[in-house]
Amino acid sequence: MREHQEVALSALSVISRATTEHVDPADRIDYWQDYNRKALVGLSCTSYSERGLLARQTNLELGGLRLAEITGNAHAIERSPQTVRSAPKDSVFATLLLKGEAVFLHENGCLAATAGELVVYDTRRPYLFGFSSSMRQILVDVPREVFARECVGGGVPGPASSRPASSGPTLSGPMLFGRGTAREGALVAALGSLLGGLAALRDGHDPADAERAVLDLLRQLAEERTGGRPGPGAYRSQLIVAEDYIERHLHDPCLGAAQVAGVMGVSVRHLARIFEPSGTTPARHIMERRLTRAYEALTGPGAAATTIADVAHRWGFSSQAHFARLFRARFGLTPSEARARREPAT
């Protein structure tokens, strides 16, 4: 089956999906190159697997951005100088590697990326992306003008001497994010959570808000690397980062405003300002999320197999008695009464 599947959804628009699974192994490379040239970017592909290239891609439209979720076995894709000239693409790609290891070769060197790291690069410059094992990535296609305006304050970083003759700014080279400061790691993790939800087409994402959040997070990463000042919309994306970090560390009994602020590189007072528009404080948000998770654990399937003390410990409460008091104040019943209402196992 060589036709590209066209799908339309009400919120996020799925532009197309493609897989090489049902393509004859001898034709998979040509199919994949043809699909990417039309749906994403012109490139050449190489696979040394005896099974040939096994890859799958979903392309989504998010306002002025495009998202591509790509999975595959070991392979390499290349955008050579010849391809850059014959199939021009005026975008900045931000590729988040979710599974596997990759090598990114460019004109000035090589980057090694692992799962959880982000590579940002200019499609007007040649590159080779090699994956040594099975992989999964989510790629954000940002028009270069949008990236320059929204993410780097009017100019993509890079010395003028490194720019090609064509007009407009460009990246001086690819940037790898995820190994720097704790704040950088938290930003990449928050971007990964957001992109994962978008790629899974989960409900609750307003396209305009999601597009702005993606650009805000990319801007904060660029500012982290270039030393720029946060833009006027920083609070919104900083709230995403803070909430994501809190969600992933609810089990830590030491989690508090000071820890979250330290990871984000802001003061506790500034963190309070970040949460202020949502009508809560960092401490109240942490407690609400802990109690909500505990309630879900006590009332969901499998609740009978765990003790109340286990649930309290799992969600960061150091004292079962303290947990019980807070739980009753929040839900109007004790943990034991909540568990008695649990859903029957299926």
C-alpha positions in Angstrom: 0.0 0.0 0.0 1.8 3.1 -1.2 -0.8 5.8 -0.7 -0.5 8.3 2.1 -3.4 8.3 4.5 -5.2 11.7 4.9 -7.0 12.3 8.2 -8.7 15.4 9.6 -9.5 16.0 13.3 -11.4 18.9 14.9 -8.6 20.1 17.2 -5.2 19.1 15.9 -5.1 18.3 12.2 -3.5 15.1 11.2 -2.1 15.9 7.8 -0.9 12.4 6.8 0.3 9.1 8.1 2.7 6.7 6.4 4.4 3.3 7.2 6.8 1.1 5.3 5.4 -2.0 6.9 3.3 -3.0 4.0 5.7 -1.9 1.3 7.9 -4.4 -0.4 11.3 -4.3 1.3 13.1 -3.4 -1.9 10.9 -0.3 -2.3 10.9 0.9 1.3 13.7 3.4 0.9 12.3 5.0 -2.2 8.8 5.2 -0.6 10.2 6.8 2.6 12.2 9.4 0.7 9.2 10.2 -1.5 6.9 10.6 1.5 9.3 12.8 3.4 10.0 15.0 0.4 6.2 15.7 0.2 5.3 15.8 3.9 8.3 17.0 5.7 11.7 17.6 4.1 13.8 16.4 1.2 16.3 13.7 2.3 18.0 10.5 1.4 17.8 7.4 3.6 20.0 4.4 4.3 19.2 1.2 6.2 21.6 -1.7 6.8 19.0 -4.0 8.4 18.3 -7.3 6.7 14.6 -6.5 7.1 15.0 -3.2 5.3 13.7 0.1 6.7 10.7 -0.3 9.0 9.5 3.2 9.8 6.3 5.0 10.6 5.4 8.7 10.6 2.5 10.9 11.6 2.4 14.5 10.6 0.2 17.0 12.4 -0.6 20.6 11.9 -0.5 22.9 15.0 -1.3 26.4 13.9 1.7 27.6 12.0 3.8 24.7 13.2 4.1 21.1 12.0 4.7 18.1 14.3 6.1 14.8 13.0 6.1 11.7 15.2 8.6 9.2 13.7 9.5 5.6 14.8 11.8 3.2 13.0 14.5 0.6 13.3 18.2 1.5 12.8 18.8 3.8 9.8 20.3 7.1 8.8 18.8 10.1 7.0 20.9 12.7 5.2 20.2 16.1 3.9 23.2 16.6 1.7 24.4 19.9 0.1 22.9 18.8 -3.2 19.6 18.0 -1.5 19.6 21.4 0.3 19.9 23.1 -3.1 17.4 20.9 -5.0 14.8 20.6 -2.3 15.0 23.9 -0.3 13.3 24.0 3.1 13.3 27.2 5.2 12.7 25.9 8.7 14.3 25.3 12.0 13.7 21.7 13.3 13.6 20.9 16.9 13.9 17.1 17.3 13.2 15.5 20.6 14.6 11.9 20.8 12.3 9.8 23.0 13.9 6.4 22.4 17.3 5.2 21.2 20.6 6.9 20.5 21.6 9.1 17.6 24.5 10.8 16.0 24.0 14.2 14.3 26.8 15.1 11.8 27.0 18.6 10.5 29.5 20.7 8.6 31.4 21.7 11.8 31.4 18.5 13.8 29.2 15.9 15.4 26.7 15.7 18.2 25.7 12.5 20.1 22.1 12.5 21.4 20.3 10.0 23.7 16.7 9.6 24.7 15.3 12.7 26.4 17.6 15.2 24.6 16.6 17.8 22.0 18.5 18.8 18.9 17.7 22.1 17.2 19.0 22.7 13.7 18.5 24.7 10.5 17.2 22.8 7.5 19.1 25.1 5.1 22.4 23.5 6.3 23.5 20.0 5.4 23.3 17.3 8.1 23.2 13.5 8.6 21.1 11.9 11.4 22.0 8.4 12.2 20.1 6.0 14.6 22.0 3.0 15.8 18.9 1.1 17.1 15.2 1.3 17.2 14.1 4.9 17.7 11.2 7.3 18.3 11.3 11.0 18.0 8.9 14.0 17.8 10.0 16.7 15.5 8.7 20.3 15.6 8.9 22.1 12.2 9.1 25.8 12.9 9.2 28.2 9.9 12.5 30.0 10.2 10.8 33.5 10.3 8.6 32.3 13.2 11.6 30.9 15.1 13.5 34.1 14.6 10.6 36.2 15.8 9.2 34.1 18.6 12.1 32.1 19.9 15.2 34.3 19.7 13.9 37.8 19.8 14.3 38.8 16.1 17.4 36.9 15.1 18.5 33.3 15.1 21.8 33.1 17.0 24.9 32.9 14.9 27.8 35.1 13.7 27.2 36.9 10.4 30.3 35.3 8.9 28.6 31.9 9.2 25.5 32.8 7.3 24.8 31.6 3.7 24.4 34.1 1.0 20.6 33.8 1.1 18.8 36.5 3.0 17.7 36.2 6.7 19.3 34.8 9.8 20.3 31.2 10.3 21.7 29.0 13.1 25.5 29.0 13.2 25.2 25.3 14.1 22.9 22.7 15.7 22.3 23.0 19.4 21.9 20.0 21.8 19.7 20.5 24.9 19.2 18.3 27.9 22.7 17.9 29.4 23.2 21.4 30.8 21.7 23.0 33.8 18.8 21.5 35.9 16.6 24.3 34.4 17.5 23.2 30.9 16.7 19.6 31.8 13.3 20.7 33.2 12.5 22.7 30.1 13.3 19.8 27.8 11.2 17.4 30.0 8.3 19.8 30.0 8.5 20.1 26.2 8.6 16.3 25.9 5.4 16.0 28.1 3.6 18.6 26.0 4.7 17.1 22.6 3.9 13.6 23.8 0.3 14.7 24.7 -0.1 16.4 21.3 1.2 13.5 19.3 -1.1 11.1 21.2 -4.0 13.4 20.3 -5.1 13.6 23.9 -8.2 15.8 24.6 -7.8 19.1 26.3 -5.3 20.8 24.1 -6.4 24.1 22.5 -4.3 24.3 19.3 -3.5 28.1 19.7 -2.5 27.6 23.3 -0.4 24.5 22.6 1.4 26.3 19.7 2.2 29.2 22.0 3.4 26.9 24.7 5.7 25.0 22.3 7.2 28.3 21.1 7.6 29.6 24.6 9.5 26.5 25.7 11.8 26.7 22.7 12.4 30.4 23.4 13.3 29.7 27.0 15.8 27.0 25.9 17.3 29.4 23.4 17.6 32.1 26.1 19.2 29.5 28.4 21.9 28.9 25.8 22.4 32.5 24.6 21.9 34.4 27.9 18.9 36.3 26.6 16.2 37.9 28.8 12.8 36.1 29.3 10.1 37.5 27.0 6.7 38.9 28.1 5.0 35.5 27.7 7.5 33.6 29.8 5.1 33.0 32.8 2.9 30.8 30.8 5.6 28.4 29.7 7.3 28.7 33.1 4.1 27.4 34.6 4.1 24.4 32.2 7.7 23.6 33.3 6.9 24.0 37.0 3.8 21.8 36.8 5.6 19.2 34.8 8.5 19.0 37.3 6.0 18.8 40.2 4.0 16.0 38.5 7.2 13.9 38.0 8.4 14.4 41.6 5.2 14.1 43.7 6.7 11.0 45.3 9.5 13.0 46.9 8.5 14.1 50.4 11.0 17.0 50.2 9.3 18.5 47.2 8.4 22.1 47.8 8.5 25.6 46.3 12.2 26.0 47.1 13.2 22.8 45.2 11.0 23.7 42.2 12.4 27.3 42.1 16.0 26.0 42.3 15.5 23.7 39.4 14.0 26.4 37.3 16.6 29.0 38.2 14.2 31.5 39.7 13.5 32.8 43.2 10.7 31.4 45.4 9.0 34.7 45.1 9.1 34.6 41.4 7.8 31.1 41.4 4.8 32.4 43.4 4.2 35.0 40.7 4.2 32.3 38.0 1.4 30.4 39.8 -0.6 33.5 40.7 -2.6 33.7 37.4 -3.9 30.2 38.0 -5.3 31.2 41.4 -3.1 29.0 43.6 0.4 28.8 45.1 3.1 26.3 44.5 2.5 24.7 47.9 -1.2 24.4 47.4 -0.7 23.0 43.8 1.7 20.3 45.1 -0.7 19.3 47.9 -3.7 19.2 45.5 -1.9 17.0 43.1 -0.7 14.7 45.8 -4.2 14.3 47.3 -5.7 13.8 43.9 -3.2 11.1 43.0 -3.8 9.4 46.4 -7.6 9.5 45.8 -7.2 7.9 42.4 -5.0 5.2 43.9 -7.5 4.5 46.7 -10.6 4.4 44.5 -9.3 2.9 41.2 -8.8 -0.7 40.2 -6.2 -2.5 42.3 -6.9 -0.4 45.4 -7.5 -3.5 47.5 -4.0 -4.7 46.9 -2.3 -1.7 48.6 -2.5 -0.3 52.1 -3.3 3.3 53.0 0.2 3.7 54.4 1.6 2.6 51.0 -0.5 5.2 49.2 0.5 8.0 51.6 4.2 7.1 51.2 3.9 6.8 47.4 2.6 10.3 47.0 5.1 12.0 49.3 3.3 12.1 52.7 5.8 11.3 55.5 3.0 10.8 58.1 -0.1 8.6 57.6 -2.0 10.6 60.2 -1.1 13.9 58.5 -2.2 12.4 55.2 -5.5 11.3 56.7 -6.3 14.7 58.1 -5.6 16.5 54.8 -7.4 13.8 52.8 -10.6 14.2 54.9 -10.4 18.0 54.7 -10.2 17.9 51.0 -12.7 15.1 50.1 -15.0 15.0 53.1 -14.3 11.3 53.9 -11.4 9.3 55.3 -9.0 7.3 53.1 -10.6 4.1 54.4 -14.1 5.4 53.4 -12.8 6.4 50.0 -11.3 3.0 49.4 -14.6 1.4 50.3 -16.0 3.2 47.2 -13.4 1.9 44.9 -14.2 0.7 41.4 -14.6 -3.0 41.0 -11.6 -4.7 39.3 -12.2 -5.7 35.7 
